[in-house]
């Protein structure tokens, strides 16, 4: 004779109250359910709704986060943020005023004399080759054409500094994956494989550099492999500026304000594309039509290179599996 277990009975009781909108009354039953199954998402959501109804918004956020309920999490965060702003708005205004006052003081002549020992030290640091090369990269944001010319003709940035800059890009990307707010996170942290995530950044950049070099060589472009590499990284400089800001905003914005977050990504990618376009044009001294053709051919060669790499990888894996199976048979039959 089959009959409901204690677990099934308590789930039914909790669901009955939940469906009636009696979230506070159902909390005790959901907590009992979690004793049997701590991974029951609906139980966490039910408890979160109970906390929300009782005005315990921070506890509600924790439960909604476990249940991966972004809409309810957003509503609870909205309430938490309102309470925080009501209590601390005055301190934030005071902090802004003090920061502006400090900035004005640092620009005055008196501060220059007071801070001279510090500026002497920082001046020596700024004059080192590595710092000069890294600070040069920010000039791509203001004067991209001049920066491309300097990197191509005057070799303003070394390969080592470029690699360090690329590592910084990957670090920012990993920070973006780890610290983006729950509302705007597309993949759970526990489901991420960070080597794969790094490859997602590294492979497209390296593939683009070599594909563009091959394409430009056929089109008699003037850029060398090093200048293409450095200027490509320069075109990615907006990531250093915008992505950290978006990570911060993702932790304070709700779904209703999500357009700000996504608009920031749109601006970043448009900015990247514009810089990349002028990078190709100026590095190789192309016309506008030649630059457009170069971009299309570069994309085509990138696709071919990726397909060839995947096929080569699959062939290598098949050979490894074949050799491994033979070795296992020899060992077993020995």
N, C-alpha and C positions, 0 to 999 in steps of 0.2 A: 504494500500500500504506500503510495507516494503522498507526502504531505509537505507543506512549506517549512523550510528551516527557520531558525530564529533570525538569521540574516535577511531572508526574504520577507519575513513579517515586518521587521523594522524598516526595511526599504519601502514597503507598501504604505506603512503608516506615514513615513516622511513624505513620500510622493503625494499622498492624499492631501496633507496640509499644504504642501508646496503648490499644488495645482489650484488650491483654494485661495492662494495669496497670503496664507498665514505663515509667513516666513519666520517670525520670531518664535511661534509655537513649534515649528518644525526643527529648530536648531538642535534641541536635545536628541531628537531621533537621528539627525544627520551625524552628530558627534558619535552616536552609538554605531552608526553604519561605518564610520571611519575606523572603528576598533576592529571590524572585520576586514575592511578593504580600504587601506589608506590612499589608494590611487583612484578612488571614485570621484571623478571631476564634478559630477552633479552635487555630491555631498559638500564639497568645498564651495561651490557656487551658492548652494542653499544657505550655508553658514554665513557666507559673505553678504547675501541679501539680508539676513537677520541683523548682522552688524550694521549694515547700511541703514536699515529701518530704525535702529537704536541710536544712530548718530555716531557710531564708532567707525569713522571712515578709514582710518589707517589700517585697522584690523580687516576691514572689508577689502581694502586694496590687496592685502597679503593673500587673502583667500581667492579673490578674483584672478590674481596673478598665477596661483597654483592651478586654477581651473582654466587658464588661458582664455578668460572672458574679457576681451579688449574693450567692448562697449561699456560693460558695467565697471571695469577698472577705470575707464575714462571718466565716468560719472562720479565715482568715489574720489578720484584725484582732483576733479573740479572743486568738490567741497573742501578737501584738505587744503588746496591752494587758496581758496577764499578765506578760510580761517587763518592761514599763515599770513596772507597779505594784510588782513585786518589787524593782526597783532604786530607785524613788523614793517609795515609800509613806512612809518616814520624813520626807522633806522636805515632803511634803504635810501630814502631821500637824503638823510644826513650823510650817508656814506658817499653818495654821488657828489654832494656839495663839497665834502672834504677832498675827494679825489680831484675834482676840478680845481680846487684851491691849491692842492699840492702840485698839480700840473702847471698852473700859472706861476707858482713860486719857482719851480725848477727851470722855467724859461727866463726868469729874471736874472739880472747881472749879479745880484748878491748870491744867489744859489750857485752860480758858476764858480765863484771864489771858494765857497764852502765845499763844493763837491769836486774841486780840482784834483785832490789826491785820488779820488775814485775814478775820475775821468782819465787820469794819466794811466791807470792800470788797465781800464777798459780800452783805452786807445791802443795800448800795446797789443792787447788781445785781438782787436779789430785789424791790426796791421799784419797779423800772421797770414800766411798764404791760404791755409785751409778756411779760415773765417772769411777772408775776402772772397774766395770762390763760392762759399755757401751763401753769403749775403748777396753775391752777384745774381743768384737765381731769382731773387725777388724782383729784380729789374724787369723780368719778363712780364710782370703784371702792369707796369707803367709804360715801358718802351719796348714792346716785344720785337719790333723790327731791328732796332739798334742792338738789342741783346743778341739776337740771332747772328747779326753781322760780327759782333765782338767775339762770340763763341766760335764762329767759323774762321774768321781771319786772324784774330789775335789770340786764339786758344785760351780764353779767360778761365775755363774750368777744366780740370784734369779728369781723367777717367775714374780715378779713385774717389774724388769728390762726387762725381756723378753716381757711382755705385752707392755711396753713403746716402745721397739724396734719394735714390730709389729704395733703399732699405727704410728710410724715413717714411716714404709713401706707404710701404707695406705695413709699417707699425701703425700709422694712422688708420689704415683700413682695418687692421685687427682691433684697434681701440673702438672703431665704429661698430664692429660686430659685437664686441663684448659689452659696451656701455650705452648703446642706443636704447632708448626707453622701450618698455614692454609693448606699448601701444603701436609703435612703428617698427618693431622687430619682425622680420619676415621668417626667420629661422631660429628655433630654440637653441640656446647655447650648447645643451647636451647633445644636440644632433649635428653640431659642426665638427668637421675634420679640418684643423687649422692648416695642415700641409696642403690640402686641396684648396683652401681659401687663398693661401699665399700663391699657389700656382695660378689661380684665376687672375691674379694681378700681374704676376711676373711674365707668364707666357704671352699674353697679348702685347705687352710692351716690347719684349725681346723680338717677337715675331714681326711686329710692325717695323721695328728698326731695320731688320735684315730685309724684309720685303720692300720697304721703301728704298733701301740702298740698291737692291737689285733693279727695281723699276727705274730709279733715277739714273742708274748707270746706262740702261738701255736708251733712256731719253736724253742722255748727255747732260745730266745735271751736274752742278759744280760741287755739291756737298760730299764730304768724305764720311766714312762710317762713324768716326768720332763726333763730328759736328752734328750728324743726324741724331745720334744717341743723346748728346747734351741738349740739343734744342727740343727734342721730343720730351725730355724731362722738364724742360722749361715750360713747355705748353701744359704740363700737368701741375704747375705751381698753384693754380686755383684750388686744388684739392687741399693743400696746406692751409688755405685761408678759410674755405667755406665748410669743409667736412667737420672739423672740430666744433664749429658753431652749431651745425645741425645736430651733432651728438648732444650738445648741451640743451638745445631747444627741444629735442625729442623727449627729454625727461621732465619738461615743465608744460608742454603743450598737450591739450586734449584732442580727441577726434574732431571736435568742432573747429579747431584751429589747425587741423592737419594740412590745410592748403598752404600754410606758411612753410611747413617742412618740405613738402613736395615742390613748392615753387623754388625753394633754395636749391634743390637738386637740379631743377630745370635750368636755373641760372648757371650753375656750375658746369653742366654739360655743354650748354651753349657757349659759354666762355672758353671751355676746353677746345671745342671744335673750331672756334674763331682763331684761337692762338695756334692750333695745329695747322690750320689752313695757311696762315701767314708764315708759320715756321717752314712749311714745305716750299712755299713760294720764294721766300727770301734765302733759304739755305741753298737752293738749287738755281736761283735766279730765273725762275719760270715766269711765264705770263699767267694770267688768270685761267685761260683755257687749258694751258699745259698743267697747271696745278690741279684743276678739276680732273683731268685725265689721269694724272699721276695718282690721285687719291683713289680713283676707281680701280686702276690697275694694281695699286698696293693692296686694296681690299681683296681683289681676286687672287693675288699671289698668296696672301695670308691664308685664305681658305684652302688653297692647294697645299700649302706647307702644313697646315693642321691636319688635313686628310692624310697626307703622306706619313706624318708623324704617328697618327693613330694606327694606320695600317702597319707601319714598321713595329710599333709597340705590340700589336696583336700577334704579328708573326714571331716576334721574340718570345712572347709569353707561350705561344704554341710550341715552339722549339724547346723551351724550358720544361713545359709540361711533358713533352714527349721524352726528353732525356731523363727526367725524374721518374717517369713510369717505367722506363727500361731498367734504370738502376734499382728500383724497388723490386721488379720481377727477378732480376739477377740475385739480389740479396735473399729474396724469399725462396728461390729454387736452389740456392747454394747449399 
